[in-house]
Amino acid sequence: MVYCTYVTNRAELLCQSMSSWKSVIRSLEHKTQPTIWLLLIVFFLHFSPVFRPSLMVV
């Protein structure tokens, strides 16, 4: 639960720092919402030092 909250807060901070990304996501979420979420997850995992070792193994 705490970890999920931390991940959510970090994702919100990323979204707040990229307001242009937010507007793009809002305009596209009706058509390609699953794709946008997949890109966000991949983006977050790629730049997160916590998940980087597991991604390198895979």
Protein Blocks (a to p, Z undefined) as FASTA:
>chain_A
ZZmmmmmmmmmmmmmmmmmlmmmmmmmmmmmmmmmmmmmmmmmmmmpmklmmmmmmZZ
